[in-house]
């Protein structure tokens, strides 16, 4: 099997196992067995389990950054751009739920050097949103001026959706994204003028 094909297979098997069992309860042997290769062969692709976890985290982080940056290029209006960024990040759950869960729940398992690298990537994602909020603030379109609070509220909302969203529930992921955008940007109360 070609190197890249085997590496992708190991990433997929590692993702499946870390999602189901968690990083701590998954062993190199478990991943090798799942891919039908020996542990020794697996070590040709990843030095250890930490490197595999880091690869999974880096791949989903890079994918998210690409989605966000593509959205920024696509929309001119900063308010619509920010709404679309939130929507598209939430909708990633449709195809990347396992990777998102690992990204959020397992980063702390990385050794210090790899954790620092992962946090740098996380900071890029944070700054991508923060830059859009700064544009909106400069244009006088935000009611709340403490941007870290706004940014962390957006992240807190987005990052927990994977824990409670049910694929076969009453809402599609797209409907849920629209509802979350309404709550985040318009609030939950009917405007006074419409009561």
CORPENOR-V41449 format. One record per pair of residues at least 24 apart in sequence whose C-alpha atoms are under 6 Angstrom apart, sorted by the first residue. I is the first residue (numbers start at 1). J is the second residue. Records with the same first field share a line. If there is no record, write none. Layout:
# CORPENOR-V41449
I = J / J
This chain:
# CORPENOR-V41449
19 = 98
50 = 110
57 = 103
87 = 177
91 = 173
